[in-house]
Amino acid sequence: MSERLKARVLLLVGDQAEITTPHRDHRDPERVPVERLVRETGIPREELAGAELVAVVSAAGELERFERA
């Protein structure tokens, strides 16, 4: 069973995006490849910073995919 969480792109650092969720705040954000977010959400790179997303998390706690909020 998967869980859906609110997520937000804090900022982009090179080819990585820093993402916050209810489980990972700004002090310890998830790092996700920018290319993956663009591919999965369709949001252009230049619009990712500050974007609100939905993170789909597997039962094992892995980030399965991201969707537009």
N, CA, C and O atoms as a GROMACS GRO file, in nm:
protein
  276
    1MET      N    1   0.084  -0.118   0.000
    1MET     CA    2   0.000   0.000   0.000
    1MET      C    3   0.088   0.124   0.000
    1MET      O    4   0.188   0.130   0.072
    2SER      N    5   0.052   0.223  -0.080
    2SER     CA    6   0.132   0.344  -0.086
    2SER      C    7   0.062   0.458  -0.013
    2SER      O    8  -0.058   0.454   0.011
    3GLU      N    9   0.140   0.556   0.022
    3GLU     CA   10   0.093   0.674   0.094
    3GLU      C   11   0.117   0.796   0.006
    3GLU      O   12   0.215   0.802  -0.068
    4ARG      N   13   0.028   0.893   0.012
    4ARG     CA   14   0.042   1.016  -0.064
    4ARG      C   15   0.068   1.130   0.035
    4ARG      O   16  -0.007   1.150   0.130
    5LEU      N   17   0.177   1.203   0.011
    5LEU     CA   18   0.217   1.312   0.099
    5LEU      C   19   0.227   1.442   0.023
    5LEU      O   20   0.262   1.444  -0.095
    6LYS      N   21   0.198   1.552   0.091
    6LYS     CA   22   0.225   1.684   0.034
    6LYS      C   23   0.377   1.700   0.030
    6LYS      O   24   0.447   1.663   0.124
    7ALA      N   25   0.424   1.757  -0.078
    7ALA     CA   26   0.568   1.782  -0.092
    7ALA      C   27   0.587   1.919  -0.156
    7ALA      O   28   0.499   1.969  -0.226
    8ARG      N   29   0.702   1.979  -0.131
    8ARG     CA   30   0.732   2.110  -0.188
    8ARG      C   31   0.879   2.113  -0.229
    8ARG      O   32   0.966   2.065  -0.158
    9VAL      N   33   0.903   2.171  -0.345
    9VAL     CA   34   1.040   2.187  -0.393
    9VAL      C   35   1.094   2.315  -0.330
    9VAL      O   36   1.046   2.425  -0.359
   10LEU      N   37   1.195   2.301  -0.244
   10LEU     CA   38   1.255   2.419  -0.180
   10LEU      C   39   1.340   2.496  -0.280
   10LEU      O   40   1.321   2.616  -0.301
   11LEU      N   41   1.435   2.425  -0.341
   11LEU     CA   42   1.527   2.488  -0.434
   11LEU      C   43   1.597   2.384  -0.517
   11LEU      O   44   1.591   2.264  -0.488
   12LEU      N   45   1.664   2.430  -0.621
   12LEU     CA   46   1.742   2.342  -0.707
   12LEU      C   47   1.889   2.369  -0.681
   12LEU      O   48   1.932   2.484  -0.670
   13VAL      N   49   1.968   2.262  -0.671
   13VAL     CA   50   2.112   2.271  -0.652
   13VAL      C   51   2.175   2.186  -0.761
   13VAL      O   52   2.183   2.064  -0.747
   14GLY      N   53   2.220   2.250  -0.868
   14GLY     CA   54   2.275   2.176  -0.980
   14GLY      C   55   2.167   2.090  -1.042
   14GLY      O   56   2.062   2.140  -1.083
   15ASP      N   57   2.192   1.960  -1.049
   15ASP     CA   58   2.095   1.869  -1.110
   15ASP      C   59   2.005   1.802  -1.006
   15ASP      O   60   1.934   1.706  -1.038
   16GLN      N   61   2.008   1.851  -0.881
   16GLN     CA   62   1.926   1.796  -0.772
   16GLN      C   63   1.826   1.900  -0.723
   16GLN      O   64   1.852   2.020  -0.724
   17ALA      N   65   1.709   1.851  -0.679
   17ALA     CA   66   1.608   1.936  -0.617
   17ALA      C   67   1.597   1.896  -0.471
   17ALA      O   68   1.601   1.777  -0.439
   18GLU      N   69   1.584   1.993  -0.383
   18GLU     CA   70   1.562   1.966  -0.242
   18GLU      C   71   1.412   1.972  -0.217
   18GLU      O   72   1.347   2.073  -0.245
   19ILE      N   73   1.356   1.862  -0.163
   19ILE     CA   74   1.213   1.844  -0.144
   19ILE      C   75   1.182   1.829   0.004
   19ILE      O   76   1.251   1.755   0.075
   20THR      N   77   1.078   1.898   0.051
   20THR     CA   78   1.032   1.878   0.189
   20THR      C   79   0.900   1.802   0.186
   20THR      O   80   0.819   1.816   0.093
   21THR      N   81   0.880   1.722   0.289
   21THR     CA   82   0.755   1.646   0.309
   21THR      C   83   0.723   1.655   0.459
   21THR      O   84   0.804   1.709   0.535
   22PRO      N   85   0.610   1.605   0.501
   22PRO     CA   86   0.582   1.605   0.646
   22PRO      C   87   0.686   1.527   0.727
   22PRO      O   88   0.699   1.548   0.848
   23HIS      N   89   0.759   1.436   0.662
   23HIS     CA   90   0.860   1.356   0.732
   23HIS      C   91   1.002   1.413   0.720
   23HIS      O   92   1.090   1.377   0.798
   24ARG      N   93   1.023   1.503   0.623
   24ARG     CA   94   1.157   1.562   0.600
   24ARG      C   95   1.141   1.711   0.581
   24ARG      O   96   1.091   1.755   0.478
   25ASP      N   97   1.183   1.790   0.679
   25ASP     CA   98   1.168   1.935   0.669
   25ASP      C   99   1.290   2.000   0.606
   25ASP      O  100   1.378   1.932   0.553
   26HIS      N  101   1.295   2.132   0.612
   26HIS     CA  102   1.402   2.208   0.546
   26HIS      C  103   1.541   2.179   0.604
   26HIS      O  104   1.641   2.207   0.538
   27ARG      N  105   1.549   2.124   0.724
   27ARG     CA  106   1.680   2.092   0.782
   27ARG      C  107   1.738   1.963   0.728
   27ARG      O  108   1.858   1.940   0.737
   28ASP      N  109   1.652   1.877   0.670
   28ASP     CA  110   1.695   1.748   0.617
   28ASP      C  111   1.608   1.708   0.497
   28ASP      O  112   1.538   1.607   0.501
   29PRO      N  113   1.614   1.789   0.390
   29PRO     CA  114   1.526   1.761   0.276
   29PRO      C  115   1.571   1.639   0.196
   29PRO      O  116   1.688   1.600   0.198
   30GLU      N  117   1.474   1.582   0.124
   30GLU     CA  118   1.507   1.476   0.028
   30GLU      C  119   1.578   1.540  -0.090
   30GLU      O  120   1.548   1.654  -0.126
   31ARG      N  121   1.671   1.470  -0.148
   31ARG     CA  122   1.734   1.516  -0.272
   31ARG      C  123   1.687   1.425  -0.384
   31ARG      O  124   1.699   1.303  -0.375
   32VAL      N  125   1.634   1.486  -0.489
   32VAL     CA  126   1.577   1.413  -0.602
   32VAL      C  127   1.632   1.473  -0.730
   32VAL      O  128   1.643   1.595  -0.739
   33PRO      N  129   1.667   1.392  -0.829
   33PRO     CA  130   1.714   1.447  -0.956
   33PRO      C  131   1.607   1.537  -1.021
   33PRO      O  132   1.490   1.500  -1.029
   34VAL      N  133   1.650   1.654  -1.066
   34VAL     CA  134   1.559   1.748  -1.132
   34VAL      C  135   1.495   1.681  -1.254
   34VAL      O  136   1.375   1.697  -1.277
   35GLU      N  137   1.574   1.607  -1.330
   35GLU     CA  138   1.522   1.540  -1.449
   35GLU      C  139   1.403   1.450  -1.415
   35GLU      O  140   1.306   1.443  -1.491
   36ARG      N  141   1.411   1.381  -1.304
   36ARG     CA  142   1.301   1.293  -1.261
   36ARG      C  143   1.174   1.373  -1.234
   36ARG      O  144   1.065   1.334  -1.276
   37LEU      N  145   1.188   1.485  -1.165
   37LEU     CA  146   1.070   1.567  -1.135
   37LEU      C  147   1.007   1.623  -1.262
   37LEU      O  148   0.884   1.625  -1.275
   38VAL      N  149   1.089   1.668  -1.354
   38VAL     CA  150   1.038   1.720  -1.481
   38VAL      C  151   0.964   1.609  -1.555
   38VAL      O  152   0.854   1.631  -1.606
   39ARG      N  153   1.023   1.492  -1.562
   39ARG     CA  154   0.963   1.378  -1.634
   39ARG      C  155   0.831   1.335  -1.570
   39ARG      O  156   0.733   1.312  -1.640
   40GLU      N  157   0.828   1.323  -1.437
   40GLU     CA  158   0.710   1.270  -1.369
   40GLU      C  159   0.597   1.372  -1.354
   40GLU      O  160   0.480   1.334  -1.353
   41THR      N  161   0.631   1.501  -1.341
   41THR     CA  162   0.528   1.602  -1.317
   41THR      C  163   0.493   1.684  -1.440
   41THR      O  164   0.384   1.740  -1.449
   42GLY      N  165   0.586   1.692  -1.535
   42GLY     CA  166   0.566   1.778  -1.651
   42GLY      C  167   0.592   1.925  -1.622
   42GLY      O  168   0.570   2.010  -1.709
   43ILE      N  169   0.638   1.957  -1.503
   43ILE     CA  170   0.668   2.096  -1.467
   43ILE      C  171   0.807   2.130  -1.522
   43ILE      O  172   0.902   2.057  -1.495
   44PRO      N  173   0.821   2.239  -1.598
   44PRO     CA  174   0.952   2.276  -1.651
   44PRO      C  175   1.050   2.310  -1.539
   44PRO      O  176   1.011   2.358  -1.433
   45ARG      N  177   1.177   2.283  -1.563
   45ARG     CA  178   1.282   2.307  -1.463
   45ARG      C  179   1.274   2.447  -1.404
   45ARG      O  180   1.286   2.464  -1.283
   46GLU      N  181   1.253   2.547  -1.489
   46GLU     CA  182   1.253   2.686  -1.442
   46GLU      C  183   1.133   2.718  -1.352
   46GLU      O  184   1.131   2.824  -1.290
   47GLU      N  185   1.035   2.629  -1.345
   47GLU     CA  186   0.919   2.651  -1.259
   47GLU      C  187   0.915   2.558  -1.137
   47GLU      O  188   0.820   2.563  -1.060
   48LEU      N  189   1.018   2.476  -1.119
   48LEU     CA  190   1.016   2.378  -1.009
   48LEU      C  191   1.034   2.440  -0.871
   48LEU      O  192   0.965   2.400  -0.777
   49ALA      N  193   1.125   2.535  -0.857
   49ALA     CA  194   1.149   2.593  -0.724
   49ALA      C  195   1.019   2.651  -0.670
   49ALA      O  196   0.958   2.737  -0.734
   50GLY      N  197   0.978   2.606  -0.553
   50GLY     CA  198   0.855   2.652  -0.490
   50GLY      C  199   0.731   2.572  -0.529
   50GLY      O  200   0.624   2.596  -0.475
   51ALA      N  201   0.745   2.477  -0.622
   51ALA     CA  202   0.630   2.400  -0.669
   51ALA      C  203   0.575   2.310  -0.559
   51ALA      O  204   0.651   2.249  -0.483
   52GLU      N  205   0.443   2.301  -0.553
   52GLU     CA  206   0.374   2.210  -0.462
   52GLU      C  207   0.350   2.080  -0.538
   52GLU      O  208   0.300   2.081  -0.651
   53LEU      N  209   0.386   1.968  -0.476
   53LEU     CA  210   0.374   1.837  -0.539
   53LEU      C  211   0.304   1.739  -0.445
   53LEU      O  212   0.278   1.769  -0.329
   54VAL      N  213   0.276   1.621  -0.499
   54VAL     CA  214   0.232   1.507  -0.419
   54VAL      C  215   0.339   1.400  -0.437
   54VAL      O  216   0.373   1.364  -0.549
   55ALA      N  217   0.391   1.351  -0.326
   55ALA     CA  218   0.488   1.242  -0.330
   55ALA      C  219   0.416   1.113  -0.298
   55ALA      O  220   0.346   1.104  -0.197
   56VAL      N  221   0.432   1.013  -0.383
   56VAL     CA  222   0.373   0.882  -0.359
   56VAL      C  223   0.485   0.795  -0.300
   56VAL      O  224   0.589   0.775  -0.362
   57VAL      N  225   0.461   0.746  -0.179
   57VAL     CA  226   0.561   0.671  -0.103
   57VAL      C  227   0.515   0.526  -0.089
   57VAL      O  228   0.400   0.500  -0.053
   58SER      N  229   0.605   0.432  -0.118
   58SER     CA  230   0.573   0.290  -0.107
   58SER      C  231   0.564   0.248   0.039
   58SER      O  232   0.603   0.322   0.128
   59ALA      N  233   0.512   0.128   0.062
   59ALA     CA  234   0.503   0.073   0.197
   59ALA      C  235   0.641   0.060   0.261
   59ALA      O  236   0.654   0.062   0.383
   60ALA      N  237   0.744   0.047   0.176
   60ALA     CA  238   0.882   0.036   0.226
   60ALA      C  239   0.944   0.173   0.254
   60ALA      O  240   1.059   0.180   0.297
   61GLY      N  241   0.868   0.281   0.229
   61GLY     CA  242   0.919   0.415   0.256
   61GLY      C  243   0.995   0.478   0.140
   61GLY      O  244   1.054   0.585   0.156
   62GLU      N  245   0.994   0.413   0.024
   62GLU     CA  246   1.064   0.465  -0.094
   62GLU      C  247   0.974   0.564  -0.169
   62GLU      O  248   0.853   0.544  -0.178
   63LEU      N  249   1.035   0.670  -0.221
   63LEU     CA  250   0.960   0.765  -0.304
   63LEU      C  251   0.937   0.701  -0.440
   63LEU      O  252   1.030   0.689  -0.520
   64GLU      N  253   0.814   0.660  -0.467
   64GLU     CA  254   0.783   0.592  -0.593
   64GLU      C  255   0.772   0.689  -0.709
   64GLU      O  256   0.826   0.663  -0.817
   65ARG      N  257   0.703   0.802  -0.687
   65ARG     CA  258   0.686   0.899  -0.794
   65ARG      C  259   0.634   1.030  -0.737
   65ARG      O  260   0.593   1.037  -0.621
   66PHE      N  261   0.639   1.132  -0.821
   66PHE     CA  262   0.587   1.263  -0.785
   66PHE      C  263   0.479   1.302  -0.886
   66PHE      O  264   0.486   1.265  -1.003
   67GLU      N  265   0.380   1.376  -0.836
   67GLU     CA  266   0.271   1.424  -0.921
   67GLU      C  267   0.248   1.571  -0.891
   67GLU      O  268   0.288   1.622  -0.786
   68ARG      N  269   0.184   1.640  -0.986
   68ARG     CA  270   0.142   1.777  -0.959
   68ARG      C  271   0.039   1.776  -0.846
   68ARG      O  272  -0.043   1.685  -0.837
   69ALA      N  273   0.044   1.877  -0.762
   69ALA     CA  274  -0.053   1.886  -0.652
   69ALA      C  275  -0.187   1.934  -0.703
   69ALA      O  276  -0.282   1.947  -0.626
   0.00000   0.00000   0.00000
